[in-house]
């Protein structure tokens, strides 16, 4: 726990209580980030100790998540200071607390483009951009697919590990079992060759992740998910350096609405970005 006092005020950075993760998600909604309706328990499952709140005179005024996936990789998100408390240096203090928690790990984040220079000062370097595409859902859903809940979990975890920088079994367990979710897998020769998750958000739905061995498999999953929520607004966050993923979103009438800078403190993890058609979330990577 970090504490500062200047006579007039007292500011404490401490671990969030379980119910306070939902408060950070609410702040994310107020920022226009459109979080998932059930993100809080899923996010907390990734690392229950990796969520921090800045408290001024006993009142929560800021948040940050610093998820330690394993001893080598962490991810920062939900970095928010309430608008009425900005410009006082409170955000920097909670940021430093999160960095100390993650230590020497390679740390990733998805930050707004305008803040790249500030993140560089903390040792982050740009790997690529992620583009949010959004549009009204329409899809055929003709590809034979399996419900992800019917696939042995060890197969899912093994496949996911190929396309994410660290193991995240606890998070995946919660992510694919949350209410209002559609989670599908493409199976070929008895093994997973792609999977995707569609979750309910405050406004419409989001697809993430969408991992697939090739563009054809990705489109089968993508179209199937869109067919499950006709005429709803759907978004997906696509790596800018995957041209096939961008083409897929545009083919279904989606338009770019927002970009982030994916940055790391170390070398970009050696995942095959050509198979990442949609990242899981801006908050957890």
C-alpha positions as CSV (number, residue, x, y, z in Angstrom):
1,X,0.0,0.0,0.0
2,X,1.3,3.5,-0.9
3,X,0.4,6.6,1.2
4,X,1.2,10.2,0.9
5,X,0.1,13.1,3.0
6,X,0.7,16.9,2.6
7,X,-1.2,18.1,5.7
8,X,-4.3,19.1,3.7
9,X,-5.0,15.7,2.1
10,X,-4.2,12.0,2.3
11,X,-3.9,9.8,-0.7
12,X,-3.7,6.0,-0.5
13,X,-3.1,3.5,-3.3
14,X,-4.4,0.0,-2.2
15,X,-5.7,-3.2,-3.7
16,X,-9.2,-3.1,-4.8
17,X,-11.9,-5.0,-3.0
18,X,-13.8,-7.4,-5.3
19,X,-16.8,-5.1,-5.5
20,X,-14.6,-2.2,-6.5
21,X,-13.6,-3.8,-9.8
22,X,-17.2,-3.1,-10.9
23,X,-16.7,0.5,-10.0
24,X,-13.7,0.8,-12.3
25,X,-15.8,-0.8,-15.1
26,X,-18.4,1.8,-14.4
27,X,-15.8,4.5,-14.8
28,X,-14.7,2.9,-18.1
29,X,-18.3,3.2,-19.3
30,X,-18.4,6.9,-18.4
31,X,-15.2,7.3,-20.5
32,X,-17.1,5.9,-23.5
33,X,-15.1,2.6,-23.6
34,X,-18.3,0.4,-23.7
35,X,-17.2,-2.4,-21.4
36,X,-18.8,-5.8,-21.2
37,X,-21.7,-6.3,-18.9
38,X,-19.9,-9.1,-17.0
39,X,-16.3,-7.9,-17.4
40,X,-15.6,-7.3,-13.7
41,X,-15.6,-10.9,-12.5
42,X,-13.9,-12.1,-15.6
43,X,-11.1,-9.5,-15.3
44,X,-10.6,-10.2,-11.6
45,X,-10.3,-13.9,-12.3
46,X,-7.1,-13.1,-14.4
47,X,-5.3,-11.8,-11.3
48,X,-7.3,-11.1,-8.1
49,X,-4.4,-9.1,-6.7
50,X,-3.8,-7.0,-9.7
51,X,-6.4,-4.3,-9.3
52,X,-5.7,-1.0,-7.5
53,X,-7.6,2.0,-6.4
54,X,-6.5,5.5,-5.5
55,X,-8.3,6.7,-2.5
56,X,-8.4,10.4,-1.4
57,X,-9.8,11.1,2.0
58,X,-11.4,7.7,1.9
59,X,-13.1,8.3,-1.5
60,X,-12.1,6.2,-4.6
61,X,-10.8,8.6,-7.2
62,X,-8.7,6.5,-9.5
63,X,-8.1,2.9,-10.8
64,X,-5.7,0.8,-12.6
65,X,-5.4,-2.9,-13.4
66,X,-1.9,-4.6,-13.5
67,X,-2.6,-8.2,-14.3
68,X,0.4,-10.5,-13.7
69,X,-0.4,-13.4,-16.0
70,X,2.8,-15.2,-15.0
71,X,6.3,-14.4,-13.9
72,X,7.2,-13.0,-17.4
73,X,4.2,-11.1,-18.7
74,X,1.7,-8.5,-17.4
75,X,-0.8,-6.1,-18.8
76,X,-2.0,-2.7,-17.7
77,X,-5.5,-1.3,-18.2
78,X,-8.4,0.5,-16.6
79,X,-6.1,3.4,-15.9
80,X,-8.6,6.1,-15.0
81,X,-8.7,9.1,-12.7
82,X,-12.1,10.7,-12.1
83,X,-12.4,13.9,-14.2
84,X,-12.9,16.1,-11.2
85,X,-9.6,14.9,-9.7
86,X,-7.3,15.1,-12.7
87,X,-4.3,17.4,-13.0
88,X,-3.3,16.7,-9.4
89,X,-0.7,14.0,-9.9
90,X,-2.9,11.3,-8.5
91,X,-2.8,9.2,-11.7
92,X,1.0,9.1,-11.7
93,X,1.1,7.7,-8.2
94,X,-1.3,4.9,-9.0
95,X,0.6,4.2,-12.2
96,X,3.9,3.9,-10.3
97,X,2.2,1.5,-7.9
98,X,1.1,-0.7,-10.7
99,X,4.5,-0.7,-12.3
100,X,6.1,-1.7,-9.0
101,X,3.6,-4.6,-8.7
102,X,4.5,-6.0,-12.1
103,X,8.2,-5.5,-11.5
104,X,10.6,-6.8,-14.2
105,X,7.9,-8.5,-16.4
106,X,7.4,-7.5,-20.0
107,X,4.3,-5.3,-19.6
108,X,1.8,-4.5,-22.4
109,X,-0.9,-1.9,-22.7
110,X,-3.4,-0.5,-25.2
111,X,-3.2,3.3,-24.8
112,X,-4.8,6.1,-26.7
113,X,-2.6,7.3,-29.5
114,X,-2.1,10.8,-28.0
115,X,-0.5,9.3,-24.9
116,X,2.3,7.4,-26.7
117,X,4.9,9.9,-25.7
118,X,4.0,9.7,-22.0
119,X,4.1,5.9,-22.1
120,X,7.6,6.0,-23.8
121,X,8.8,7.9,-20.8
122,X,7.9,4.9,-18.7
123,X,9.8,2.5,-21.0
124,X,7.1,1.4,-23.4
125,X,7.6,1.1,-27.1
126,X,5.1,0.9,-29.9
127,X,4.5,-2.6,-31.4
128,X,1.4,-1.9,-33.5
129,X,-1.9,-0.3,-33.4
130,X,-5.3,-1.9,-32.7
131,X,-8.3,-0.6,-34.6
132,X,-11.8,-0.8,-33.4
133,X,-14.3,-1.7,-36.1
134,X,-18.0,-1.4,-35.6
135,X,-21.1,-2.1,-37.6
136,X,-24.6,-3.7,-37.6
137,X,-24.5,-7.5,-37.4
138,X,-25.4,-9.6,-40.4
139,X,-24.0,-13.0,-41.1
140,X,-25.0,-16.4,-42.6
141,X,-23.7,-18.7,-39.9
142,X,-23.4,-21.7,-42.3
143,X,-20.0,-23.0,-41.2
144,X,-20.2,-26.2,-39.0
145,X,-18.8,-25.1,-35.6
146,X,-18.8,-26.4,-32.0
147,X,-19.8,-24.7,-28.8
148,X,-16.6,-23.9,-27.0
149,X,-18.0,-25.4,-23.8
150,X,-18.1,-28.8,-25.5
151,X,-14.4,-28.7,-26.3
152,X,-12.0,-30.1,-23.7
153,X,-10.7,-27.1,-21.8
154,X,-7.0,-28.3,-22.0
155,X,-7.3,-28.1,-25.8
156,X,-8.6,-24.5,-25.6
157,X,-5.9,-23.5,-23.2
158,X,-3.2,-25.0,-25.4
159,X,-4.5,-23.3,-28.5
160,X,-4.9,-20.0,-26.7
161,X,-1.4,-20.1,-25.5
162,X,-0.1,-20.1,-29.1
163,X,-1.8,-16.8,-29.6
164,X,-1.5,-15.0,-26.3
165,X,1.8,-14.1,-24.5
166,X,1.1,-16.1,-21.3
167,X,-1.2,-18.8,-20.0
168,X,-4.5,-17.5,-18.7
169,X,-6.6,-20.5,-17.8
170,X,-8.5,-18.8,-14.9
171,X,-9.5,-15.9,-17.1
172,X,-10.6,-18.1,-20.0
173,X,-12.7,-20.3,-17.7
174,X,-14.7,-17.2,-16.6
175,X,-14.6,-15.5,-20.0
176,X,-16.3,-18.3,-21.9
177,X,-18.8,-19.1,-19.2
178,X,-20.1,-15.5,-18.5
179,X,-23.8,-14.8,-19.0
180,X,-25.1,-13.7,-22.5
181,X,-22.0,-15.2,-24.1
182,X,-21.6,-17.0,-27.4
183,X,-18.3,-18.9,-27.6
184,X,-17.6,-21.1,-30.7
185,X,-14.7,-23.2,-31.9
186,X,-13.7,-24.4,-35.4
187,X,-12.5,-28.0,-35.3
188,X,-10.5,-29.8,-38.0
189,X,-9.1,-33.3,-37.7
190,X,-10.1,-33.4,-34.0
191,X,-8.2,-30.2,-33.0
192,X,-9.1,-26.6,-32.6
193,X,-8.1,-24.4,-35.6
194,X,-9.9,-21.3,-34.3
195,X,-12.2,-19.9,-31.7
196,X,-14.1,-16.7,-31.0
197,X,-16.2,-15.2,-28.2
198,X,-19.1,-12.7,-28.5
199,X,-20.1,-10.9,-25.3
200,X,-22.8,-8.5,-24.3
201,X,-21.7,-5.0,-23.6
202,X,-23.3,-1.9,-22.3
203,X,-24.2,-1.0,-25.9
204,X,-24.4,-3.8,-28.4
205,X,-21.8,-6.6,-28.3
206,X,-18.1,-7.2,-28.9
207,X,-16.2,-10.0,-30.5
208,X,-12.9,-10.9,-28.7
209,X,-10.8,-12.8,-29.1
210,X,-11.1,-14.1,-32.6
211,X,-8.2,-16.4,-33.2
212,X,-7.9,-18.6,-36.3
213,X,-5.4,-20.5,-38.3
214,X,-6.4,-18.7,-41.5
215,X,-8.8,-16.2,-43.0
216,X,-11.3,-18.7,-44.1
217,X,-11.7,-20.2,-40.6
218,X,-11.8,-16.7,-39.1
219,X,-14.6,-15.7,-41.5
220,X,-16.6,-18.8,-40.6
221,X,-16.4,-17.9,-36.9
222,X,-17.0,-14.2,-37.5
223,X,-20.1,-14.7,-39.7
224,X,-21.5,-17.3,-37.2
225,X,-21.2,-14.9,-34.3
226,X,-22.8,-12.0,-36.3
227,X,-25.7,-14.3,-37.2
228,X,-26.4,-14.8,-33.5
229,X,-27.2,-11.1,-32.9
230,X,-28.9,-9.8,-36.1
231,X,-29.2,-6.0,-36.4
232,X,-27.3,-5.4,-33.2
233,X,-24.3,-3.1,-33.1
234,X,-21.1,-5.2,-32.9
235,X,-17.5,-4.2,-32.6
236,X,-14.1,-6.0,-32.9
237,X,-10.6,-4.8,-32.1
238,X,-8.3,-5.7,-34.9
239,X,-4.4,-5.5,-35.1
240,X,-3.5,-3.0,-37.7
241,X,-0.7,-5.2,-39.0
242,X,-3.1,-8.0,-39.9
243,X,-4.4,-7.0,-43.3
244,X,-6.7,-10.0,-43.6
245,X,-8.4,-9.1,-40.4
246,X,-9.0,-5.6,-41.5
247,X,-10.3,-6.8,-44.8
248,X,-12.7,-9.2,-43.0
249,X,-14.2,-6.4,-40.9
250,X,-14.6,-4.2,-43.9
251,X,-16.2,-6.9,-45.9
252,X,-19.0,-7.1,-43.4
253,X,-19.6,-3.4,-43.5
254,X,-17.8,-2.4,-40.4
255,X,-16.0,1.0,-40.1
256,X,-13.1,2.1,-38.0
257,X,-14.1,4.1,-35.0
258,X,-11.1,4.2,-32.6
259,X,-7.5,3.2,-32.4
260,X,-5.1,2.3,-29.6
261,X,-1.3,1.9,-29.4
262,X,-0.3,-1.6,-28.4
263,X,3.0,-1.0,-26.5
264,X,5.4,-3.2,-24.5
265,X,8.2,-2.5,-22.1
266,X,10.2,-5.4,-23.7
267,X,10.3,-7.0,-27.1
268,X,6.8,-7.7,-28.6
269,X,5.8,-11.2,-27.7
270,X,6.5,-13.7,-30.6
271,X,2.9,-14.5,-31.3
272,X,1.7,-15.1,-34.9
273,X,-0.2,-11.9,-35.5
274,X,-1.6,-13.2,-38.8
275,X,-3.8,-15.5,-36.7
276,X,-5.0,-12.8,-34.4
277,X,-8.2,-11.5,-36.1
278,X,-9.5,-9.9,-33.0
279,X,-7.8,-9.2,-29.6
280,X,-9.5,-10.1,-26.4
281,X,-9.9,-6.6,-24.9
282,X,-8.1,-3.3,-24.6
283,X,-8.0,-3.7,-20.8
284,X,-6.4,-7.2,-20.5
285,X,-4.7,-7.7,-23.8
